[in-house]
Amino acid sequence: MVVKSAGISKSDQKTAYEMALSGFDIPSVSQQIGIDYRQSKYFFDSLEKQGYPIQKQQRKQRLRGSFTLLPNREGKIQITLLMQVYFKLVGSHSDSAPIQLSSLQKAFRLCQRIQSVNKINDWMDIDIGDAWSMARELQDKKAYIKYCRSCEVSYFSSIHQHTTINCPFCPNKCSA
């Protein structure tokens, strides 16, 4: 990996490199390592010029958040599963800890596998950048894991979600 990026430390370059080749998008990389969008885009362009595979969807300019990713019951279930697997791999529900990229990638791949094996067609098409965005909302305290007393299950919820459904697992709309 030989990418000259002014103002980016070697450890941040390594993180950016690993994220880019793992499918993370430009905004995720930019925010994870604390550089502006243009620096991150330059980094992606440099990798691509060197022959590294950069997917078209990695070039999106905005991260999708809870408003887009939690439109209905199925979206809440999908994101809840992803975040629960992530927390299981991390070992806690600490929303103040830094995002652990390797655990997030494992959780994302596992959820993709669950979706494909079970042929779940009504799930949204999410990418690793979306997973990072949800983990970031938890970290920023814009989202949280709530516990439903009715069905005794934890679920993902956000202040920005589009749906009025609280617990996506309850058969009736509960107030959790």
Backbone hydrogen bonds in HBPLUS format (Angstrom, degrees):
<---DONOR---> <-ACCEPTOR-->    atom                        ^
c    i                          cat <-CA-CA->   ^        H-A-AA   ^      H-
h    n   atom  resd res      DA  || num        DHA   H-A  angle D-A-AA Bond
n    s   type  num  typ     dist DA aas  dist angle  dist       angle   num
A0008-ILE N   A0005-SER O   3.30 MM   3  5.81 157.6  2.35 136.4 133.6     1
A0013-GLN N   A0009-SER O   2.82 MM   4  6.10 151.1  1.91 150.6 159.9     2
A0014-LYS N   A0010-LYS O   2.93 MM   4  6.16 152.1  2.01 144.2 151.4     3
A0015-THR N   A0011-SER O   3.00 MM   4  6.27 156.8  2.06 142.9 148.9     4
A0016-ALA N   A0012-ASP O   2.84 MM   4  6.02 164.6  1.86 149.9 154.3     5
A0017-TYR N   A0013-GLN O   2.83 MM   4  5.95 159.5  1.87 147.9 153.9     6
A0018-GLU N   A0014-LYS O   2.94 MM   4  6.14 167.9  1.95 151.9 154.6     7
A0019-MET N   A0015-THR O   2.86 MM   4  6.05 160.5  1.89 152.2 158.2     8
A0020-ALA N   A0016-ALA O   2.84 MM   4  5.96 165.5  1.86 151.9 156.1     9
A0021-LEU N   A0017-TYR O   3.04 MM   4  6.23 166.0  2.06 153.6 157.0    10
A0022-SER N   A0018-GLU O   3.03 MM   4  6.05 121.1  2.39 133.6 148.1    11
A0022-SER N   A0019-MET O   3.10 MM   3  5.01 138.8  2.28  95.2 107.4    12
A0024-PHE N   A0019-MET O   3.01 MM   5  5.30 154.0  2.08 156.2 149.5    13
A0023-GLY N   A0020-ALA O   3.28 MM   3  5.46 163.3  2.31 104.4 109.0    14
A0029-VAL N   A0025-ASP O   3.12 MM   4  6.42 166.1  2.14 159.9 163.6    15
A0026-ILE N   A0058-GLN O   2.98 MM  32  6.10 154.8  2.04 164.5 160.1    16
A0030-SER N   A0026-ILE O   2.89 MM   4  6.01 167.0  1.91 158.4 162.6    17
A0031-GLN N   A0027-PRO O   2.97 MM   4  6.12 165.4  1.99 148.9 151.8    18
A0032-GLN N   A0028-SER O   2.85 MM   4  5.92 156.3  1.91 148.8 156.3    19
A0033-ILE N   A0029-VAL O   3.10 MM   4  6.22 166.1  2.12 154.8 156.4    20
A0034-GLY N   A0030-SER O   2.93 MM   4  5.75 119.0  2.31 133.7 148.9    21
A0035-ILE N   A0030-SER O   2.97 MM   5  5.06 154.2  2.04 144.1 149.0    22
A0040-SER N   A0036-ASP O   3.15 MM   4  6.46 162.9  2.18 154.4 159.6    23
A0041-LYS N   A0037-TYR O   2.81 MM   4  6.04 157.1  1.86 153.8 160.7    24
A0042-TYR N   A0038-ARG O   2.89 MM   4  6.06 158.3  1.93 147.1 152.9    25
A0043-PHE N   A0039-GLN O   2.97 MM   4  6.21 152.8  2.05 144.5 152.0    26
A0044-PHE N   A0040-SER O   2.98 MM   4  6.34 157.5  2.04 150.4 155.5    27
A0045-ASP N   A0041-LYS O   2.84 MM   4  6.10 162.2  1.87 153.9 159.1    28
A0046-SER N   A0042-TYR O   2.88 MM   4  6.09 157.4  1.93 150.2 156.0    29
A0047-LEU N   A0043-PHE O   3.04 MM   4  6.34 156.3  2.10 148.1 154.3    30
A0048-GLU N   A0044-PHE O   2.93 MM   4  6.18 161.6  1.96 152.4 157.6    31
A0049-LYS N   A0045-ASP O   2.91 MM   4  6.15 156.3  1.96 150.7 156.9    32
A0050-GLN N   A0046-SER O   3.15 MM   4  6.35 136.9  2.35 138.3 149.0    33
A0050-GLN N   A0047-LEU O   3.10 MM   3  5.15 129.5  2.37  95.3 109.0    34
A0052-TYR N   A0047-LEU O   3.06 MM   5  5.46 158.2  2.10 151.7 144.7    35
A0051-GLY N   A0048-GLU O   2.94 MM   3  5.12 158.6  1.99 107.4 113.1    36
A0058-GLN N   A0055-GLN O   3.10 MM   3  5.39 147.5  2.21 105.8 115.5    37
A0059-ARG N   A0056-LYS O   3.03 MM   3  5.67 165.3  2.05 119.0 123.8    38
A0068-THR N   A0065-GLY O   3.09 MM   3  5.67 131.0  2.34 113.3 123.6    39
A0069-LEU N   A0065-GLY O   2.88 MM   4  6.01 165.4  1.91 153.8 158.5    40
A0070-LEU N   A0066-SER O   2.85 MM   4  5.24 141.2  2.01 141.2 142.0    41
A0076-LYS N   A0072-ASN O   3.07 MM   4  6.40 155.7  2.13 152.0 158.9    42
A0077-ILE N   A0073-ARG O   2.95 MM   4  6.24 155.7  2.01 152.2 159.3    43
A0078-GLN N   A0074-GLU O   2.90 MM   4  6.09 164.5  1.93 151.0 155.2    44
A0079-ILE N   A0075-GLY O   2.99 MM   4  6.14 170.8  1.99 151.2 153.5    45
A0080-THR N   A0076-LYS O   2.85 MM   4  5.81 152.3  1.92 141.0 149.8    46
A0081-LEU N   A0077-ILE O   2.90 MM   4  6.06 164.8  1.92 152.2 155.7    47
A0082-LEU N   A0078-GLN O   3.09 MM   4  6.33 164.2  2.12 146.7 151.0    48
A0083-MET N   A0079-ILE O   2.89 MM   4  6.08 168.6  1.90 153.6 156.2    49
A0084-GLN N   A0080-THR O   2.81 MM   4  5.90 155.2  1.87 152.6 160.0    50
A0085-VAL N   A0081-LEU O   2.97 MM   4  6.12 162.3  2.01 152.1 156.4    51
A0086-TYR N   A0082-LEU O   2.97 MM   4  6.18 158.7  2.02 145.8 152.5    52
A0087-PHE N   A0083-MET O   2.90 MM   4  6.11 164.0  1.92 147.1 150.7    53
A0088-LYS N   A0084-GLN O   2.92 MM   4  6.11 148.6  2.02 142.8 151.9    54
A0089-LEU N   A0085-VAL O   2.98 MM   4  6.26 154.6  2.05 150.8 156.8    55
A0090-VAL N   A0086-TYR O   2.88 MM   4  6.16 152.9  1.96 150.5 159.1    56
A0091-GLY N   A0087-PHE O   2.77 MM   4  5.79 150.7  1.85 142.5 150.6    57
A0104-LEU N   A0100-GLN O   2.97 MM   4  6.21 155.6  2.03 154.0 162.0    58
A0105-GLN N   A0101-LEU O   2.87 MM   4  6.07 157.1  1.92 152.5 158.3    59
A0106-LYS N   A0102-SER O   3.03 MM   4  6.26 158.0  2.08 144.1 149.8    60
A0107-ALA N   A0103-SER O   2.93 MM   4  6.11 163.2  1.96 148.6 153.3    61
A0108-PHE N   A0104-LEU O   2.91 MM   4  6.06 159.6  1.96 147.6 153.4    62
A0109-ARG N   A0105-GLN O   2.94 MM   4  6.16 166.8  1.96 152.2 155.4    63
A0110-LEU N   A0106-LYS O   2.92 MM   4  6.09 159.3  1.97 150.6 156.6    64
A0111-CYS N   A0107-ALA O   2.98 MM   4  6.18 161.2  2.02 150.6 155.3    65
A0112-GLN N   A0108-PHE O   2.95 MM   4  6.21 151.3  2.03 148.6 157.1    66
A0113-ARG N   A0109-ARG O   2.95 MM   4  6.17 152.7  2.03 144.6 152.1    67
A0114-ILE N   A0110-LEU O   2.89 MM   4  6.22 158.1  1.94 151.2 157.1    68
A0115-GLN N   A0111-CYS O   2.99 MM   4  6.15 158.7  2.03 144.2 149.7    69
A0116-SER N   A0112-GLN O   2.94 MM   4  6.22 159.5  1.98 149.2 154.5    70
A0117-VAL N   A0113-ARG O   2.86 MM   4  5.96 170.2  1.87 159.6 162.3    71
A0118-ASN N   A0114-ILE O   3.04 MM   4  5.97 159.5  2.08 143.9 149.8    72
A0120-ILE N   A0115-GLN O   3.06 MM   5  5.17 160.9  2.10 145.2 150.9    73
A0119-LYS N   A0116-SER O   3.29 MM   3  4.92 153.7  2.37  92.7 100.3    74
A0130-ASP N   A0127-ASP O   2.98 MM   3  5.32 126.5  2.28 105.0 118.3    75
A0131-ALA N   A0127-ASP O   3.17 MM   4  6.62 154.0  2.24 148.4 155.9    76
A0132-TRP N   A0128-ILE O   2.92 MM   4  6.20 156.7  1.97 145.9 152.1    77
A0133-SER N   A0129-GLY O   2.88 MM   4  6.09 151.6  1.97 141.3 149.5    78
A0134-MET N   A0130-ASP O   3.00 MM   4  6.34 151.9  2.08 149.5 155.6    79
A0135-ALA N   A0131-ALA O   3.04 MM   4  6.34 159.3  2.08 150.1 155.9    80
A0136-ARG N   A0132-TRP O   2.82 MM   4  6.04 149.5  1.91 148.3 157.6    81
A0137-GLU N   A0133-SER O   2.93 MM   4  6.22 148.2  2.03 142.8 150.9    82
A0138-LEU N   A0134-MET O   3.10 MM   4  6.42 152.4  2.18 144.7 151.5    83
A0139-GLN N   A0135-ALA O   2.99 MM   4  6.26 158.0  2.04 144.2 150.6    84
A0140-ASP N   A0136-ARG O   2.79 MM   4  6.03 150.4  1.88 149.3 157.4    85
A0142-LYS N   A0137-GLU O   2.83 MM   5  5.00 157.2  1.88 157.8 157.1    86
A0143-ALA N   A0137-GLU O   3.15 MM   6  5.25 131.3  2.40 121.4 113.8    87
A0141-LYS N   A0138-LEU O   3.09 MM   3  5.01 158.0  2.14 103.5 109.4    88
A0159-ILE N   A0142-LYS O   2.92 MM  17  5.76 170.4  1.93 166.1 166.8    89
A0144-TYR N   A0157-SER O   2.82 MM  13  5.53 159.0  1.87 158.6 162.5    90
A0157-SER N   A0144-TYR O   2.91 MM  13  5.53 152.1  1.99 166.5 173.5    91
A0146-LYS N   A0155-TYR O   2.79 MM   9  5.40 157.0  1.84 168.3 164.9    92
A0155-TYR N   A0146-LYS O   2.79 MM   9  5.40 151.4  1.87 149.9 159.5    93
A0148-CYS N   A0153-VAL O   2.93 MM   5  5.47 167.4  1.95 144.0 148.2    94
A0152-GLU N   A0148-CYS O   2.79 MM   4  5.17 125.3  2.09 134.2 148.5    95
A0161-GLN N   A0158-SER O   3.46 MM   3  5.30 169.7  2.47 100.0 103.0    96
